[in-house]
Amino acid sequence: MESADFRGEETPLVVENSPIQSRRKHTRDVHILSSAFLLIFLAYGAAQNLETSLNTEDDLGTISLGILYLSFTFFSLVASPVVQAMGSKNALLLGTTGYWLFIAANLKPTWYTMVPASLYMGFAASIIWVGQGTYLTSTARSHARDNNLHEGTVIGHFNGEFWGMFACHQLIGNLVSLAMLRDGTGGSTSGTTYLFSVFLISMTLGTTLMCFLHKRDGKGEEDPQGSSLSFYASLLSLSKSIITPLFDVRMLLIIPLMAYSGLQQAFVWAVYTKYIVTPTLGVSGVGGAMAVYGAFDAICSLTAGRLTSGVKSITIIVSGGVLLQAIIFLWILLLYSPVSGALGIIYPLIMAALLGIGDGVLNTQLSALLGIFFKNDTEGAFAQLKVWQSASIAVVFFINSYISLQAMLIIMLAAIVVSYGAFVFLSLREKAFPSSSS
């Protein structure tokens, strides 16, 4: 009897790696990843919105952003093997260094500081975003497997939380800028130095937070020892990682929507703020309008993520988001003209809200779609996403000064027709001929 009692006392009350512990581990990592990105991008997002207003000499701000996104496009082509070799957690940590350096360069913005920082940040951005997509998707797969849940639903929920938190960076970052520059110190050295110093502190906190993530590989397994692939072996597979996804018809049909998602983001940053907000609300109103944009982006991301369960739900959600953005573009093209009074304030804010909803839809649904379709090459799929997004953004920054608002709106509407048409064809194809995830 004593022996039985003794054995009972030795039995652990909590079994290691129990379903409850596993669930907490996965959700904890999502919370940490989302919070870290919020801290990093509330600084970068607000700095990007101010770039063309603060660094106006010889168009330093605009050209720096164009260089940044061209660099982002190029390095996204090679990001997949780098992330595979480093592991997604280490890639996330490396990626933060580029954002930190870019903000630091803004403390003394010259051609000798901004251009090198922009080039390096393009590399770092490609690494951090491929790492983010890989890490979040692998965490969702682990959570679904360990808890016997539907994988597509978990991927949708995790993306909803991440993109909802991420979208808050526009709200919080722009409110910080508005508060710190409200006394008109936006053009002074002391005002901007104080602001960018606060941004550096925020980025440092975000980087520190990422150190607490568990290591994972791209298949959804915890990887405490890091990637088993050597960096040299990964580089040898570079051409394969770039070309192979392009032989998948599903990727070819998603690429137009990837490109459009970049176009609509750059439209908000470079065109909407310039032609819609500034003429009616002034430069000081940019922060407020972008805060509204970020708030609705965040709410939509959380909601859309909760409603995502598979290709059918993704199709419905994307259709709604794209329709709202098409309505805004048609409104500006055919009916809108700046007005005074209350309507002059309300109209730009309504546009900001609806554009934010569309962005929230595209962010969550593209990430969920890639996670569902491309299980065996998660890094390559998210690298393709960033290649096409960043290329589209770079194009807008470089052509913005040379084309009219009307021409830009026509380009946006044409992009919607092409990208949405390809996406609907993909949806119908998957419904008629369901394929296993690659």
N, C-alpha and C positions, 0 to 999 in steps of 0.2 A: 504493500500500500504506500509506504514511504517512497519506494522507487517510482511509483506512478506519479505521486505528487511532485517528486523532484523533477521528473521529466516534464511535467506540466509547467513547472516554474521556469524551466529553461526555454520553453516555447516562446519565441518572440511575439510580442503583441502586435507589431506592425511588420508585415513581410516586405522586404526590400524590393523595389521595382513593382509594387502593387499597382493595380489599375488606377487607384486614386492618386498615388504618387506620380505615376506616368502622366496622368491627365494634368496634374498641377505643373509638372515640369514643362510640358508642351505649351500650355497657356501662359505660364510664366515667361517663357522665351518670346512669345508673341507680344506680351505686354512690354518687355524690355526693348525688343526691336522697335516697336512702334514709338515708344517714348524717346528712344535715342534718336530716331530719324526726326521726330518733332523738334527736339532741341537743336539738331544740326541745321535743319532746313528752315526753321523760323528765322535763323540768321541769314542763311544764303538767299532764301526767297525774297526777303525784304531788301537785301543788298542788291539783288538782281533788278528789282523794281525801281531802285534808285539810281542804278548804274548810268543810264542814259541822261539822267537829270543832273547828277553830280559831276561826272567826268565828261564834260561837253567839249573840251578843247581838242580840236582835230578829230572829233567823234571818237575819242578814246574809249568811252564806255560801250558804244554800239559795236565798234570793231573788236573790242576785247571779247564781248559776248559771242560775236560771230566766230572768232577764232576758237573760243572755248567749245562751241557746239560742233565745229568742223573736227576738232581734235577728238571730241567725244564720239563722233561718227566713226572716225578711222580706228580708234582704239577699241571700240565695241566689237570690231571684227576679230580682234585677238584676245578679247576678254575671257571667252569661254575656257580655253586651255589654262589660262592663268588662274582662274577661279578653281578649276579642277585640281590644279597642282597645289595651290595654297590651302584649299578648303574654304568653305563659304564664310566662316567666322573670321579667319585671318584676312580674307578679301575685304570684308566689311571694315575691319580696323584700318587696313591700308587705304581704303577709299576715303576715309575721313580726313586724311592728311592733305589731300588736294583742296578740300573745302576750307580747311583751316588756313592754308597758304594763300588762297584767293582772298579771303577776308583780311588777312594780314597785309596783303599787297595794297588794299584799299586805304590803309593808313597813310601810305605815301604813293598815290597813284601816278605813275609815269609809264612811258613806253617800256622802260627797262625793268619795271616791277610787274605791270599788269599782263604783258604779253607772255613772259615765261610762266607766270602763275596760271594764266588761262590755258596754256598748252598742257601743263602738268595736271590741271584740274580735269581736263578732258579725259586724260588717262584714268585718273582716280575715280571720276564719275562712272566710267564704263565698268570699272571693277566693283564699285560699291553697289551699282544697280543690278548687275548680273548676280552678284553675291546675295543681294536682298531677295530677288526672285527665287533663286535656288534655295536659300535658307528657309524662307517662309513656306514654300511648297513642300520641302522635305519634312518640315515640322508638322504641317497639316497631314501629310501621308502617315507619319508615325502616330499622330493622335488618332486618326481614323482606324488604323490597323490595331492599335493597342486597345481601343474601346469599341471595336466592331461597329463603327459608324460609316455612313455613306461618304466616300472620299470626296466626291464633287461638292457635297454640302459643306463639309469641313473646310475645304479649300476656299469656298465662297465666304464662309463666316470669318476665317482668318484674314482673307484679303479685305473683307469689309472693315474689320477692326483696324488693320494696318493703314489702309487708305483713308479711313475716317480720321484717325489720329494725324496722319500725314497732312491731310488737307487743312487741319487746324493751324498749320504753320503760316498760311497766308493771313489768317485772322490775327493770330497772336503777334507774328513778326511785324505786320503792318501797323498794328496798334502800338507796338513798342516804338517804331519809327515815328509815328504820328505824335506820340507823347513826348519823345525826346527832342524832336525838331519843331515842335509847335510854336516855339518862340522866334522862329525865323532863322535859326542857326544852321539850316541845311547847307548853306554855302560857305560856312566858316570852317576853318581848320579844327578849332576846338570842338565844335558841335559834332562834326562827323567823326573825329577821333574818339570822342566819348562813346558815340553810338557803336562804332566798329569794335571798340574794346569790349563793350557788353556782349556783342555778337561772338567774339572770340571766347569769352567765358562760357557762353551757352554751348558752343561747339565742343569745348573741352569737356564739359559735363556729359554731353552726348557720347563722346568717344569713350569716356570712362565707363559709362553705363554699358556699352557694348562688350566690355571685358567680362561681364558676368553672364554672357550667353554660353549655352552648352555648344560644344563642337558637333557638327553634323556633316554627313556626306550628301551627295545629291539624290540618293535613293530614299531618304527618310530614315536613315539609321544614324544613331549617335556615333560619333567618330572621335573618341578621346585622344587618339594618337595622330590625328591629322590625316591628310591624303596619302595613300600608298603610292601614288604615281609620282615619278620624278618630274622635275620641271622640264628637263630635256625631252623626256618621252612625251610630255604633254604638247610641247612645241612642235614635235614631229607630226602630231595629229592636227595641227592648226588648219591646214587646207581642208581636211575632212570636216572639221567642225564648222567651217564657214560654208562649204558647198553642200554638204549632206542635207541640211534642213530645206534647201531650195529645191530638192528633188521630191519633196512631199507636197502634194497638191493642196493639202490643208494649209500649210505655211504660205504658199503662194496666194491663196485666197484671203488670208488674214493680213498679209503685208500692206495692202491698201488702207486697211483700217488702222494699222500701226502708224503709217505715215500721216493719216488724217489726225490721229490723236496728237501728234507733235505739232501739226499745223494749227490746230485749234488752241493749243496752249500758247504758242508763239503769237497767235492773233490777239489773245487777251493781253499778253505782256507788252507787245510792241505796237499794236494797231488800235485796239479798243481804248487803252489808256491815253493814246496820243490824239485820236480823232473824236472820241465820244466823251471821255471823262474830263480831260483838260480844258476844252473849250467852254464847258458849262460849270464845272466844279473847281477848276483851277488845279495847279500842280499839287496843292495841299489836299485836294480831294481824292487823289490817286490812292492814298493809303486807306481811306474809308471805303472806297469802292472795292478795292482788292480784299478788304476785310470781309465785306458782304459776300464776295465771290468765294473766299475761303470757307466761310461759315456754311454756305449752301453746298459747297463741294464736300465738306466733312459730313454733313447730315445725309447727303445722298449716298456717299460711299458706305456709311454704316448700314443704311437701309438696303441698298442694292446688294451688299454682301450677304445680309440675312436672307434675302429672297433668292439667292443663287443656289441651284442644286444640280444643274446640268446644262447641256447645249440649248434645250428648249427655253428654259428660264433666261439664259443669257441672251438669246435672240430677242425675246420680248423686252427685256430691260434696255438692251442696246438700241432697239427701235425707238423707244420712248426718248432716250437721251439725244439721239441724233436728230429726231424730229424737232425737239425743243431748240437745238442749236440752229437748225435750218430756218425755223421761224424767225429767230433773232437776225440772221443774216439777211433774210428777205425784208424784214422790217426796216433795217438800216438802209438797205439798197433802194427800196421803193417808197418808203413812207416817212422815214425819220429825218428830222432837221432840228438843230439845237433850238430850244425855247427857254424863255426866262421864267422865273417864278418857281412854284413848287414842282410843277411838271418837269422843269429842267433838272431838278434833283432826283425826282422819282424815276424817270425813264432810264437813266444810266444805271441806277441801282437794280431795277428790274432786270435789265440786260445782264448785269453782273451775276445776279442770282441764278438765272436760267443757264447762262454759260457755265457757271460753277456746277450745276446739276449735271450737265452734259459731260464735264470733265470727270466728275466723280463716277459716272456710269462707265466711261471708257477705261479709266484706271483699274477699277475693280474687275470688270468683265474681261478685259484683255488678259490680265494676269491669271484669272480663273481659267479662261479658255486654254491658255498655254499650259497651265498646270495639269489640266485634264487630258489634253491631247498628246503632250510630249513628255512622257514619264521617263524615257530612257536617255533623253538629251535635254534635261531641264536647263543646263547652263547655255547650251547652244540656242535654245528657243528664246530665252530672255535676252541673250546677246543680239539676236535678230530684232527683237522689240526695240532695244535701245539704238541700234544702227539706224533704223528707219525713223524713229522719233527724233533723234538728235539731228539727222540730216535735214528733216523737214523744218525743224526749228532754226537751224543755221541758214537755210534758204530765206526764211522770212526776215531774219535780222539783216541779211545782206541786201535784199531787194526792197525793204520797207521804205528806204529813202528815195526810191526811183519810180515807184508806181503809186497810183491814186488809191483812195479808199474804195472806190467803185470797182476797180480792177481786182483788188485784193478780195473783195466780197464775191466776185464772180469765180475767182479761183477756189474759194472756200466752198461755194455751192457745187462746183464741178467735182471737187474732191469728195464731197458727201455722196454725190450720185455714184461715182465709181466705187468708193470704198464700201458703201452700204449695199450696193448691188452685188459685189463680190462676196460680202458677208452673208447675205440672204441666200445666194447660190450655195455657199458652204453649208449653211443650216439645212437647206432642202436636201443637199447631197447626203449629209449625215443621217437625216431622217429616213431617206430611201435606202441608203447603203451604209448602215452603221459599221464603223471600223474600230478595231481595237486600238488603244492608245499605243503610240510608237514608243 
